[in-house]
Amino acid sequence: MNKIVVIGSGQAAVQFAVSLRRQEFQGSIKIIGEEPHLPYQRPPLSKEFLLDEYKTERVVLKKLEFYENNNIDLILGEPAESIHINKREINFYDGRKINYDKLILATGSRVRKLEVPGSDKAGIYYLRDLNDAKALKQRLKRSKKMVVVGAGYIGLEVASVAANLGIEVSIIEMANRVMNRTVDPIISSYYHKLHENHGVKIYLDNGLKEFQGKNSVDKVLCSDGLGLEADIVVVGAGVLPNQEIASKAGLKCDNGIMVNEFGETSDKNVYACGDCTNHPNESLGTRLRLESVHNALQQSKTVANSIMGNKNPYNQIPWFWSDQYDHKLQLVGISGEHDEVILRGSESEQNFLLFYLRNSKLIAVNAVNSPKEFLISRKLVANKVKISSDVIKDQSINLNDLLL
């Protein structure tokens, strides 16, 4: 096993290569990336980067010297075209071929594009990669009215940036509350009010019908007939796993590339990690496809361990975060099947946590502006602590003591 090739150049790809070198792998490592940029982190693109608090060099994961010093070969701006599993061969669009001993798919995900009348007009932006963020940042400097399609994390984060820049913002959302797929109604209500307090108008239970304008968008027509003026539109309609290259190669895929607890695909010489994977989680008793930095980093370490013969099953409790205005939302665990939810702290003081229990066992925590207690909560959820509502509510009790 001398040749390792990674398709994808995001955080999962880089963490995998770093982990492999830390375990003293001496063979060659090649990272194939569709984008021409050095590998970078995506979370700041919808926040600090748009506000110009972070420059491009701040979002880059590693400087070029790191890859050179660690003998990691970057092939950037040249996407792989196909994989020939039997030959262990990767084909490029220009006819070149690269062979591998082990292949890692860290292909990530892509934005879901809308197909409605006018969707090809100028002034409509999606935010997934660095080029998207650069273009959007420039457009924000000359925009006065924004419409955001979709009230998920990306949509709300961009809305908060635009509102802070003095732009008039409207959000349309098909569901009956913001962040409806990921958070409790209490959190949804809290963030709905937070945005409204910053002047953002939110239209729920409302779909998108058409983008209007001669060449560039100037109005968004909603399904209920509402027309919203806009000189810029940002679409946050979710993402899709980049599984096509795996599927065409004959690997099993179903809402992501199917892997086992060690990151192995249906071919023994091919592994996958990050947003693109559909993987089992023993602690949660289900399969998941997660779009999170934590998953990308930890699953890539699992794959590196597996390749080096140190097999440890991937069984992390997922956690996420979102920064909107000066508020930090943090979530750990999956709260969907809870039978009790307990509030700790105070919504009015803008500092609180929601604890989700099932059969008195802690399965998830959502925290608003409570980073220290959230850090402890991550450990409590991982340990499946059995806890009473009275203890949770009592803020005189140090959560750290529950770990003993």
C-alpha positions as a Markdown table, in Angstrom:
| # | Residue | x | y | z |
|---|---|---|---|---|
| 1 | Met | 0.0 | 0.0 | 0.0 |
| 2 | Asn | 2.1 | 2.9 | -1.3 |
| 3 | Lys | -0.4 | 5.1 | -3.2 |
| 4 | Ile | -3.2 | 6.9 | -1.5 |
| 5 | Val | -5.5 | 9.1 | -3.6 |
| 6 | Val | -8.2 | 11.4 | -2.1 |
| 7 | Ile | -10.9 | 12.8 | -4.3 |
| 8 | Gly | -12.1 | 16.0 | -2.7 |
| 9 | Ser | -10.2 | 18.9 | -1.2 |
| 10 | Gly | -12.3 | 20.0 | 1.8 |
| 11 | Gln | -11.7 | 19.6 | 5.5 |
| 12 | Ala | -12.3 | 15.9 | 5.5 |
| 13 | Ala | -9.7 | 15.4 | 2.8 |
| 14 | Val | -7.1 | 17.5 | 4.5 |
| 15 | Gln | -7.7 | 16.0 | 8.0 |
| 16 | Phe | -7.4 | 12.5 | 6.5 |
| 17 | Ala | -4.0 | 13.4 | 4.9 |
| 18 | Val | -2.8 | 15.0 | 8.1 |
| 19 | Ser | -3.9 | 12.0 | 10.2 |
| 20 | Leu | -2.2 | 9.6 | 7.8 |
| 21 | Arg | 1.1 | 11.4 | 8.0 |
| 22 | Arg | 0.9 | 11.7 | 11.8 |
| 23 | Gln | 0.7 | 7.9 | 11.9 |
| 24 | Glu | 3.9 | 7.9 | 9.8 |
| 25 | Phe | 2.5 | 6.6 | 6.6 |
| 26 | Gln | 5.4 | 6.8 | 4.2 |
| 27 | Gly | 3.7 | 6.3 | 0.8 |
| 28 | Ser | 2.4 | 8.9 | -1.6 |
| 29 | Ile | -0.7 | 11.0 | -0.9 |
| 30 | Lys | -2.5 | 12.8 | -3.7 |
| 31 | Ile | -5.5 | 15.2 | -3.1 |
| 32 | Ile | -7.6 | 15.9 | -6.2 |
| 33 | Gly | -9.7 | 19.0 | -5.9 |
| 34 | Glu | -12.3 | 20.5 | -8.3 |
| 35 | Glu | -11.6 | 24.0 | -7.1 |
| 36 | Pro | -8.3 | 25.8 | -7.9 |
| 37 | His | -8.0 | 27.2 | -4.4 |
| 38 | Leu | -5.9 | 25.8 | -1.6 |
| 39 | Pro | -8.2 | 23.7 | 0.6 |
| 40 | Tyr | -10.2 | 26.0 | 2.9 |
| 41 | Gln | -12.9 | 25.9 | 5.6 |
| 42 | Arg | -16.4 | 26.7 | 4.7 |
| 43 | Pro | -18.2 | 27.9 | 7.9 |
| 44 | Pro | -16.7 | 31.4 | 7.8 |
| 45 | Leu | -18.0 | 32.0 | 4.3 |
| 46 | Ser | -21.5 | 32.8 | 5.4 |
| 47 | Lys | -20.3 | 35.0 | 8.3 |
| 48 | Glu | -16.9 | 36.5 | 9.0 |
| 49 | Phe | -15.8 | 36.3 | 5.3 |
| 50 | Leu | -18.8 | 38.2 | 4.1 |
| 51 | Leu | -18.3 | 40.8 | 6.8 |
| 52 | Asp | -14.7 | 41.2 | 5.6 |
| 53 | Glu | -13.5 | 40.2 | 9.1 |
| 54 | Tyr | -11.7 | 37.2 | 7.5 |
| 55 | Lys | -9.5 | 37.5 | 4.3 |
| 56 | Thr | -9.0 | 34.6 | 2.0 |
| 57 | Glu | -5.7 | 33.6 | 3.8 |
| 58 | Arg | -7.7 | 33.3 | 7.0 |
| 59 | Val | -10.0 | 30.6 | 5.7 |
| 60 | Val | -7.3 | 28.5 | 4.1 |
| 61 | Leu | -6.7 | 25.3 | 6.1 |
| 62 | Lys | -3.0 | 24.9 | 5.5 |
| 63 | Lys | -0.4 | 27.0 | 3.7 |
| 64 | Leu | 1.2 | 25.5 | 0.5 |
| 65 | Glu | 4.4 | 24.9 | 2.4 |
| 66 | Phe | 2.6 | 22.4 | 4.7 |
| 67 | Tyr | 1.7 | 20.2 | 1.8 |
| 68 | Glu | 5.2 | 20.4 | 0.3 |
| 69 | Asn | 6.9 | 19.6 | 3.6 |
| 70 | Asn | 4.6 | 16.6 | 4.2 |
| 71 | Asn | 4.9 | 15.3 | 0.7 |
| 72 | Ile | 1.2 | 15.7 | -0.1 |
| 73 | Asp | 0.6 | 16.3 | -3.8 |
| 74 | Leu | -2.2 | 18.7 | -4.6 |
| 75 | Ile | -4.0 | 18.4 | -7.9 |
| 76 | Leu | -6.3 | 21.4 | -7.9 |
| 77 | Gly | -8.7 | 22.8 | -10.4 |
| 78 | Glu | -8.8 | 19.4 | -12.2 |
| 79 | Pro | -11.8 | 17.4 | -11.2 |
| 80 | Ala | -11.8 | 13.6 | -11.5 |
| 81 | Glu | -14.1 | 12.3 | -14.2 |
| 82 | Ser | -14.6 | 8.7 | -13.3 |
| 83 | Ile | -13.3 | 5.8 | -11.2 |
| 84 | His | -12.5 | 2.3 | -12.6 |
| 85 | Ile | -12.8 | 0.1 | -9.6 |
| 86 | Asn | -11.3 | -3.1 | -11.0 |
| 87 | Lys | -8.2 | -1.3 | -12.3 |
| 88 | Arg | -8.0 | 0.9 | -9.2 |
| 89 | Glu | -7.8 | 3.8 | -11.6 |
| 90 | Ile | -9.0 | 7.4 | -11.6 |
| 91 | Asn | -9.7 | 9.1 | -15.0 |
| 92 | Phe | -9.5 | 12.8 | -15.7 |
| 93 | Tyr | -11.4 | 14.7 | -18.4 |
| 94 | Asp | -8.2 | 15.3 | -20.4 |
| 95 | Gly | -7.5 | 11.6 | -20.7 |
| 96 | Arg | -4.9 | 11.3 | -17.9 |
| 97 | Lys | -5.1 | 8.4 | -15.4 |
| 98 | Ile | -3.9 | 7.9 | -11.9 |
| 99 | Asn | -3.7 | 4.6 | -10.1 |
| 100 | Tyr | -4.2 | 4.0 | -6.4 |
| 101 | Asp | -3.8 | 1.3 | -3.8 |
| 102 | Lys | -6.5 | 2.9 | -1.6 |
| 103 | Leu | -8.9 | 5.6 | -2.6 |
| 104 | Ile | -10.7 | 8.0 | -0.3 |
| 105 | Leu | -13.8 | 9.8 | -1.4 |
| 106 | Ala | -14.2 | 13.1 | 0.4 |
| 107 | Thr | -16.4 | 14.7 | -2.3 |
| 108 | Gly | -18.6 | 16.7 | 0.1 |
| 109 | Ser | -21.9 | 18.1 | -1.0 |
| 110 | Arg | -23.3 | 20.8 | -3.3 |
| 111 | Val | -26.2 | 23.3 | -3.2 |
| 112 | Arg | -29.6 | 22.4 | -4.3 |
| 113 | Lys | -30.4 | 24.6 | -7.3 |
| 114 | Leu | -33.9 | 26.0 | -7.8 |
| 115 | Glu | -35.7 | 25.5 | -11.1 |
| 116 | Val | -38.3 | 28.3 | -11.3 |
| 117 | Pro | -39.0 | 30.9 | -14.0 |
| 118 | Gly | -36.2 | 33.5 | -13.9 |
| 119 | Ser | -33.7 | 31.4 | -12.0 |
| 120 | Asp | -31.0 | 32.3 | -14.5 |
| 121 | Lys | -31.2 | 36.0 | -13.9 |
| 122 | Ala | -28.2 | 38.0 | -12.6 |
| 123 | Gly | -28.3 | 38.9 | -8.9 |
| 124 | Ile | -29.3 | 35.4 | -7.7 |
| 125 | Tyr | -26.6 | 33.8 | -5.5 |
| 126 | Tyr | -26.0 | 30.4 | -3.9 |
| 127 | Leu | -23.4 | 30.1 | -1.2 |
| 128 | Arg | -21.3 | 27.0 | -1.1 |
| 129 | Asp | -17.7 | 27.7 | -2.2 |
| 130 | Leu | -15.1 | 30.4 | -2.0 |
| 131 | Asn | -16.0 | 31.9 | -5.4 |
| 132 | Asp | -19.6 | 32.1 | -4.3 |
| 133 | Ala | -18.6 | 34.0 | -1.2 |
| 134 | Lys | -16.3 | 36.4 | -3.0 |
| 135 | Ala | -19.0 | 37.3 | -5.6 |
| 136 | Leu | -21.6 | 37.7 | -2.9 |
| 137 | Lys | -19.4 | 39.9 | -0.8 |
| 138 | Gln | -18.8 | 42.3 | -3.7 |
| 139 | Arg | -22.5 | 42.4 | -4.5 |
| 140 | Leu | -23.5 | 43.2 | -0.9 |
| 141 | Lys | -21.5 | 46.4 | -1.1 |
| 142 | Arg | -24.0 | 47.9 | -3.6 |
| 143 | Ser | -27.2 | 46.2 | -2.5 |
| 144 | Lys | -30.1 | 47.8 | -0.7 |
| 145 | Lys | -32.8 | 45.1 | -0.7 |
| 146 | Met | -32.2 | 41.4 | -0.2 |
| 147 | Val | -34.6 | 38.4 | -0.4 |
| 148 | Val | -33.4 | 35.2 | 1.2 |
| 149 | Val | -35.0 | 32.0 | 0.0 |
| 150 | Gly | -35.0 | 29.4 | 2.8 |
| 151 | Ala | -34.7 | 29.9 | 6.5 |
| 152 | Gly | -32.1 | 27.3 | 7.3 |
| 153 | Tyr | -28.7 | 28.0 | 8.8 |
| 154 | Ile | -27.1 | 29.5 | 5.7 |
| 155 | Gly | -30.1 | 31.6 | 4.9 |
| 156 | Leu | -30.3 | 33.0 | 8.4 |
| 157 | Glu | -26.6 | 33.6 | 8.7 |
| 158 | Val | -26.5 | 35.5 | 5.4 |
| 159 | Ala | -29.6 | 37.5 | 6.5 |
| 160 | Ser | -27.9 | 38.5 | 9.7 |
| 161 | Val | -24.8 | 39.7 | 7.8 |
| 162 | Ala | -26.9 | 41.7 | 5.4 |
| 163 | Ala | -29.0 | 43.2 | 8.2 |
| 164 | Asn | -25.8 | 44.3 | 10.0 |
| 165 | Leu | -24.7 | 45.9 | 6.8 |
| 166 | Gly | -27.9 | 48.0 | 6.7 |
| 167 | Ile | -29.5 | 46.1 | 3.9 |
| 168 | Glu | -33.3 | 45.6 | 4.0 |
| 169 | Val | -33.9 | 41.8 | 4.3 |
| 170 | Ser | -36.9 | 39.6 | 3.6 |
| 171 | Ile | -36.9 | 35.9 | 4.1 |
| 172 | Ile | -39.4 | 33.4 | 2.5 |
| 173 | Glu | -39.7 | 29.9 | 3.9 |
| 174 | Met | -42.0 | 27.0 | 2.9 |
| 175 | Ala | -42.2 | 25.6 | 6.4 |
| 176 | Asn | -44.1 | 27.0 | 9.3 |
| 177 | Arg | -41.0 | 28.0 | 11.3 |
| 178 | Val | -37.3 | 28.9 | 10.8 |
| 179 | Met | -34.7 | 26.1 | 11.0 |
| 180 | Asn | -37.6 | 23.7 | 11.1 |
| 181 | Arg | -35.5 | 20.6 | 10.2 |
| 182 | Thr | -32.9 | 21.0 | 12.9 |
| 183 | Val | -34.2 | 22.8 | 16.0 |
| 184 | Asp | -37.0 | 22.8 | 18.5 |
| 185 | Pro | -40.0 | 25.2 | 18.1 |
| 186 | Ile | -38.7 | 27.1 | 21.1 |
| 187 | Ile | -35.4 | 27.8 | 19.3 |
| 188 | Ser | -37.2 | 28.6 | 16.1 |
| 189 | Ser | -39.4 | 31.2 | 17.8 |
| 190 | Tyr | -36.4 | 32.7 | 19.6 |
| 191 | Tyr | -34.4 | 33.2 | 16.4 |
| 192 | His | -37.5 | 34.4 | 14.5 |
| 193 | Lys | -37.9 | 37.2 | 17.0 |
| 194 | Leu | -34.2 | 37.9 | 17.0 |
| 195 | His | -34.2 | 38.5 | 13.2 |
| 196 | Glu | -37.4 | 40.6 | 13.4 |
| 197 | Asn | -35.7 | 42.7 | 16.1 |
| 198 | His | -33.0 | 43.5 | 13.6 |
| 199 | Gly | -35.5 | 44.6 | 11.0 |
| 200 | Val | -35.8 | 41.4 | 9.0 |
| 201 | Lys | -39.2 | 40.4 | 7.6 |
| 202 | Ile | -40.0 | 36.7 | 7.6 |
| 203 | Tyr | -42.7 | 35.1 | 5.5 |
| 204 | Leu | -43.5 | 31.5 | 6.6 |
| 205 | Asp | -45.7 | 28.9 | 4.8 |
| 206 | Asn | -44.7 | 30.6 | 1.6 |
| 207 | Gly | -43.0 | 29.2 | -1.5 |
| 208 | Leu | -41.1 | 30.7 | -4.4 |
| 209 | Lys | -43.0 | 31.1 | -7.7 |
| 210 | Glu | -40.8 | 33.3 | -9.9 |
| 211 | Phe | -37.8 | 35.6 | -10.1 |
| 212 | Gln | -38.8 | 38.8 | -12.1 |
| 213 | Gly | -36.7 | 41.4 | -13.8 |
| 214 | Lys | -35.4 | 42.3 | -17.3 |
| 215 | Asn | -31.9 | 40.9 | -17.0 |
| 216 | Ser | -31.1 | 41.2 | -13.2 |
| 217 | Val | -33.6 | 40.2 | -10.6 |
| 218 | Asp | -35.7 | 43.0 | -9.2 |
| 219 | Lys | -38.6 | 41.2 | -7.7 |
| 220 | Val | -39.4 | 37.8 | -6.1 |
| 221 | Leu | -42.9 | 36.5 | -6.6 |
| 222 | Cys | -44.1 | 34.1 | -3.9 |
| 223 | Ser | -46.7 | 31.3 | -4.1 |
| 224 | Asp | -49.3 | 33.3 | -2.3 |
| 225 | Gly | -49.0 | 36.3 | -4.7 |
| 226 | Leu | -46.7 | 38.4 | -2.5 |
| 227 | Gly | -44.2 | 40.3 | -4.5 |
| 228 | Leu | -40.9 | 41.3 | -2.8 |
| 229 | Glu | -38.6 | 43.9 | -4.3 |
| 230 | Ala | -34.9 | 42.8 | -4.4 |
| 231 | Asp | -31.7 | 43.8 | -6.0 |
| 232 | Ile | -30.1 | 40.7 | -4.7 |
| 233 | Val | -31.4 | 37.2 | -3.8 |
| 234 | Val | -29.6 | 34.5 | -1.8 |
| 235 | Val | -30.9 | 31.0 | -2.0 |
| 236 | Gly | -30.4 | 28.5 | 0.8 |
| 237 | Ala | -32.4 | 25.5 | -0.3 |
| 238 | Gly | -30.3 | 22.8 | 1.2 |
| 239 | Val | -27.5 | 20.6 | -0.2 |
| 240 | Leu | -27.1 | 17.3 | -2.0 |
| 241 | Pro | -24.3 | 14.7 | -1.5 |
| 242 | Asn | -21.8 | 14.5 | -4.2 |
| 243 | Gln | -22.2 | 10.7 | -4.8 |
| 244 | Glu | -22.4 | 10.6 | -8.6 |
| 245 | Ile | -18.8 | 9.5 | -9.2 |
| 246 | Ala | -19.2 | 6.8 | -6.7 |
| 247 | Ser | -22.5 | 5.6 | -8.0 |
| 248 | Lys | -21.2 | 5.4 | -11.6 |
| 249 | Ala | -18.3 | 3.4 | -10.4 |
| 250 | Gly | -20.7 | 0.8 | -8.9 |
| 251 | Leu | -20.4 | 1.7 | -5.3 |
| 252 | Lys | -23.5 | 1.5 | -3.1 |
| 253 | Cys | -25.2 | 4.9 | -2.6 |
| 254 | Asp | -28.4 | 6.0 | -0.9 |
| 255 | Asn | -28.6 | 9.7 | 0.1 |
| 256 | Gly | -24.8 | 9.5 | 0.2 |
| 257 | Ile | -22.0 | 7.0 | -0.3 |
| 258 | Met | -22.8 | 4.0 | 1.9 |
| 259 | Val | -20.0 | 3.2 | 4.3 |
| 260 | Asn | -19.7 | 1.0 | 7.4 |
| 261 | Glu | -18.5 | 2.1 | 10.9 |
| 262 | Phe | -14.9 | 2.1 | 9.6 |
| 263 | Gly | -15.5 | 4.3 | 6.6 |
| 264 | Glu | -15.3 | 1.4 | 4.2 |
| 265 | Thr | -17.5 | 1.5 | 1.0 |
| 266 | Ser | -18.8 | -1.6 | -0.8 |
| 267 | Asp | -15.3 | -1.9 | -2.4 |
| 268 | Lys | -12.6 | -3.0 | 0.0 |
| 269 | Asn | -10.1 | -0.5 | -1.5 |
| 270 | Val | -12.3 | 2.5 | -1.4 |
| 271 | Tyr | -13.2 | 4.6 | 1.7 |
| 272 | Ala | -15.3 | 7.7 | 2.1 |
| 273 | Cys | -15.6 | 10.4 | 4.8 |
| 274 | Gly | -17.4 | 13.7 | 5.4 |
| 275 | Asp | -20.6 | 15.2 | 4.1 |
| 276 | Cys | -20.9 | 12.7 | 1.2 |
| 277 | Thr | -21.3 | 9.6 | 3.4 |
| 278 | Asn | -24.3 | 7.8 | 4.7 |
| 279 | His | -22.9 | 6.0 | 7.8 |
| 280 | Pro | -24.1 | 4.0 | 10.8 |
| 281 | Asn | -24.1 | 5.4 | 14.3 |
| 282 | Glu | -24.4 | 2.7 | 17.0 |
| 283 | Ser | -25.1 | 5.2 | 19.8 |
| 284 | Leu | -28.1 | 6.6 | 18.0 |
| 285 | Gly | -29.2 | 3.3 | 16.5 |
| 286 | Thr | -29.6 | 4.7 | 13.0 |
| 287 | Arg | -27.8 | 5.7 | 9.8 |
| 288 | Leu | -27.0 | 9.4 | 9.2 |
| 289 | Arg | -25.7 | 11.7 | 6.6 |
| 290 | Leu | -24.3 | 14.7 | 8.4 |
| 291 | Glu | -23.2 | 18.1 | 7.0 |
| 292 | Ser | -20.9 | 19.3 | 9.8 |
| 293 | Val | -17.3 | 20.1 | 10.4 |
| 294 | His | -17.2 | 17.8 | 13.4 |
| 295 | Asn | -18.3 | 14.8 | 11.3 |
| 296 | Ala | -15.8 | 15.6 | 8.5 |
| 297 | Leu | -12.9 | 15.8 | 10.9 |
| 298 | Gln | -13.7 | 12.8 | 13.1 |
| 299 | Gln | -14.8 | 10.5 | 10.3 |
| 300 | Ser | -11.6 | 11.2 | 8.3 |
| 301 | Lys | -9.6 | 10.3 | 11.4 |
| 302 | Thr | -11.5 | 7.0 | 11.5 |
| 303 | Val | -10.7 | 6.3 | 7.9 |
| 304 | Ala | -7.0 | 7.1 | 8.4 |
| 305 | Asn | -6.9 | 4.7 | 11.4 |
| 306 | Ser | -8.7 | 2.0 | 9.4 |
| 307 | Ile | -6.1 | 2.2 | 6.5 |
| 308 | Met | -3.3 | 2.0 | 9.0 |
| 309 | Gly | -4.8 | -1.1 | 10.6 |
| 310 | Asn | -6.0 | 0.6 | 13.8 |
| 311 | Lys | -9.7 | 0.0 | 13.3 |
| 312 | Asn | -11.9 | 1.9 | 15.7 |
| 313 | Pro | -15.6 | 2.3 | 14.8 |
| 314 | Tyr | -16.9 | 5.8 | 14.1 |
| 315 | Asn | -19.5 | 6.4 | 16.8 |
| 316 | Gln | -19.4 | 10.2 | 17.4 |
| 317 | Ile | -22.3 | 12.1 | 18.8 |
| 318 | Pro | -23.0 | 14.8 | 16.2 |
| 319 | Trp | -22.8 | 18.5 | 17.0 |
| 320 | Phe | -23.3 | 21.7 | 15.1 |
| 321 | Trp | -23.3 | 25.4 | 15.5 |
| 322 | Ser | -24.6 | 28.6 | 13.9 |
| 323 | Asp | -23.6 | 32.2 | 14.4 |
| 324 | Gln | -26.3 | 34.8 | 13.8 |
| 325 | Tyr | -25.7 | 38.4 | 14.8 |
| 326 | Asp | -23.9 | 38.2 | 18.2 |
| 327 | His | -25.8 | 35.0 | 19.1 |
| 328 | Lys | -24.2 | 31.5 | 19.1 |
| 329 | Leu | -26.5 | 28.5 | 18.6 |
| 330 | Gln | -24.9 | 25.1 | 19.5 |
| 331 | Leu | -26.5 | 21.7 | 19.2 |
| 332 | Val | -25.4 | 18.2 | 20.2 |
| 333 | Gly | -27.2 | 14.9 | 19.7 |
| 334 | Ile | -30.4 | 14.3 | 17.8 |
| 335 | Ser | -33.5 | 15.5 | 19.6 |
| 336 | Gly | -36.2 | 14.2 | 17.4 |
| 337 | Glu | -37.4 | 11.2 | 19.6 |
| 338 | His | -37.4 | 13.0 | 23.0 |
| 339 | Asp | -40.3 | 12.6 | 25.4 |
| 340 | Glu | -39.3 | 15.6 | 27.6 |
| 341 | Val | -37.7 | 19.0 | 27.1 |
| 342 | Ile | -36.3 | 21.0 | 30.0 |
| 343 | Leu | -35.3 | 24.7 | 29.9 |
| 344 | Arg | -32.2 | 25.7 | 31.8 |
| 345 | Gly | -31.6 | 29.5 | 32.0 |
| 346 | Ser | -33.7 | 32.2 | 30.6 |
| 347 | Glu | -34.8 | 33.2 | 27.1 |
| 348 | Ser | -35.3 | 36.8 | 28.3 |
| 349 | Glu | -31.7 | 37.0 | 29.3 |
| 350 | Gln | -30.6 | 35.5 | 25.9 |
| 351 | Asn | -28.7 | 32.8 | 27.7 |
| 352 | Phe | -30.3 | 29.3 | 27.9 |
| 353 | Leu | -30.1 | 25.6 | 27.1 |
| 354 | Leu | -32.8 | 23.1 | 26.2 |
| 355 | Phe | -32.2 | 19.5 | 27.5 |
| 356 | Tyr | -33.9 | 16.7 | 25.6 |
| 357 | Leu | -34.6 | 13.5 | 27.5 |
| 358 | Arg | -36.0 | 10.1 | 26.5 |
| 359 | Asn | -36.8 | 7.8 | 29.4 |
| 360 | Ser | -35.0 | 10.3 | 31.7 |
| 361 | Lys | -31.8 | 9.8 | 29.7 |
| 362 | Leu | -30.2 | 12.8 | 28.0 |
| 363 | Ile | -30.1 | 12.5 | 24.2 |
| 364 | Ala | -29.6 | 16.1 | 23.0 |
| 365 | Val | -28.9 | 19.7 | 24.1 |
| 366 | Asn | -29.5 | 22.9 | 22.2 |
| 367 | Ala | -27.7 | 26.0 | 23.7 |
| 368 | Val | -28.0 | 29.7 | 23.0 |
| 369 | Asn | -25.0 | 31.8 | 24.1 |
| 370 | Ser | -23.9 | 29.2 | 26.6 |
| 371 | Pro | -20.6 | 27.9 | 25.3 |
| 372 | Lys | -19.2 | 26.7 | 28.6 |
| 373 | Glu | -22.2 | 24.7 | 29.7 |
| 374 | Phe | -22.6 | 23.4 | 26.1 |
| 375 | Leu | -19.0 | 22.0 | 26.3 |
| 376 | Ile | -20.0 | 20.0 | 29.4 |
| 377 | Ser | -23.3 | 19.1 | 27.8 |
| 378 | Arg | -21.5 | 17.4 | 24.9 |
| 379 | Lys | -19.9 | 15.0 | 27.4 |
| 380 | Leu | -23.2 | 14.5 | 29.2 |
| 381 | Val | -25.0 | 13.5 | 26.0 |
| 382 | Ala | -22.1 | 11.2 | 25.0 |
| 383 | Asn | -22.3 | 9.5 | 28.4 |
| 384 | Lys | -26.1 | 9.1 | 28.1 |
| 385 | Val | -26.5 | 10.6 | 31.6 |
| 386 | Lys | -29.7 | 9.9 | 33.4 |
| 387 | Ile | -30.8 | 13.2 | 34.9 |
| 388 | Ser | -33.9 | 14.7 | 36.5 |
| 389 | Ser | -35.6 | 17.9 | 35.4 |
| 390 | Asp | -35.1 | 19.5 | 38.8 |
| 391 | Val | -31.4 | 19.1 | 38.5 |
| 392 | Ile | -31.4 | 20.6 | 35.0 |
| 393 | Lys | -33.4 | 23.6 | 36.0 |
| 394 | Asp | -31.3 | 24.3 | 39.1 |
| 395 | Gln | -28.5 | 26.7 | 37.9 |
| 396 | Ser | -26.8 | 26.5 | 41.2 |
| 397 | Ile | -25.8 | 23.0 | 40.3 |
| 398 | Asn | -22.6 | 22.8 | 38.3 |
| 399 | Leu | -23.2 | 20.5 | 35.3 |
| 400 | Asn | -19.6 | 19.4 | 35.6 |
| 401 | Asp | -20.5 | 17.5 | 38.8 |
| 402 | Leu | -22.8 | 15.3 | 36.8 |
| 403 | Leu | -19.8 | 13.8 | 35.0 |
| 404 | Leu | -18.4 | 12.3 | 38.2 |
